[in-house]
Amino acid sequence: LMPVMGYNFGAGKISRLLSAVKIGCAIAAVIMGIGMAGFWLIPDKLLLIFNASGRMLQIGVPALRTISLCFLPAAFGIVFSTTFQAVGDGIKSLIISLLRQLVVLLPCAYLLSKISLDAVWYAFPIAEGVSLSARIFLYCVLRRTTVQTVGVRRG
């Protein structure tokens, strides 16, 4: 996806770049939706692939279901981060990754650990939701500034 986006951006074909973003989001959503469905419908079977003990199943089934809540936001987040890299603004991807991992995930996991083990797993969807919000904001800024500038300059 990144080469297609980068080529179209470089060629000034902004409508094709935006089309690649939409198609990328659709494909990513389908793939992650299938993964999420698997984590909700057969988490025990997935864990049994690794010879999970009864205790591991007890902890793992709710963990997989909770963590899978971040699959769809992650799908869109990955496409937006790829877009930033394709247009030569990879620093935004780095900043969002740091936001997700260090600024949100770790403190959330720590605070939620004070509640219970099951609560800790919610740190993942929370972090993904916050980082997706930041990615959407930055993507909107990108569309208004860089993408329109290139479209006008090369248009």
Rosetta blueprint (number, residue, H / E / L):
1 L L
2 M H
3 P H
4 V H
5 M H
6 G H
7 Y H
8 N H
9 F H
10 G H
11 A L
12 G L
13 K L
14 I H
15 S H
16 R H
17 L H
18 L H
19 S H
20 A H
21 V H
22 K H
23 I H
24 G H
25 C H
26 A H
27 I H
28 A H
29 A H
30 V H
31 I H
32 M H
33 G H
34 I H
35 G H
36 M H
37 A H
38 G H
39 F H
40 W H
41 L H
42 I L
43 P H
44 D H
45 K H
46 L H
47 L H
48 L H
49 I L
50 F L
51 N L
52 A L
53 S L
54 G H
55 R H
56 M H
57 L H
58 Q H
59 I H
60 G H
61 V H
62 P H
63 A H
64 L H
65 R H
66 T H
67 I H
68 S H
69 L H
70 C H
71 F H
72 L H
73 P H
74 A H
75 A H
76 F H
77 G H
78 I H
79 V H
80 F H
81 S H
82 T H
83 T H
84 F H
85 Q H
86 A H
87 V L
88 G L
89 D L
90 G H
91 I H
92 K H
93 S H
94 L H
95 I H
96 I H
97 S H
98 L H
99 L H
100 R H
101 Q H
102 L H
103 V H
104 V H
105 L H
106 L H
107 P H
108 C H
109 A H
110 Y H
111 L H
112 L H
113 S H
114 K L
115 I L
116 S L
117 L H
118 D H
119 A H
120 V H
121 W L
122 Y L
123 A H
124 F H
125 P H
126 I H
127 A H
128 E H
129 G H
130 V H
131 S H
132 L H
133 S H
134 A H
135 R H
136 I H
137 F H
138 L H
139 Y H
140 C H
141 V H
142 L H
143 R H
144 R H
145 T H
146 T H
147 V H
148 Q H
149 T H
150 V H
151 G H
152 V H
153 R H
154 R H
155 G L
